[in-house]
Amino acid sequence: KHPNYKYLSDYDKKNAFDIERFLSARLKLRPDEQFAAYSIDLSGDEAAEETGG
């Protein structure tokens, strides 16, 4: 067997990639860290109305 076989999901099911856990990861901001926040309103967007979105 390959030396890295023990890291595969075939060897142990806990090694399987969990997409839900990957997508739920959130960045943690420190209190002194600066960031930009944006607010988007698409209610009057013509392109959104044409595509049904």
Residue pairs with C-beta under 8 A, 6 or more apart in sequence:
5 11
6 12
7 15
8 15
9 15
9 16
9 17
29 35
42 48
42 53
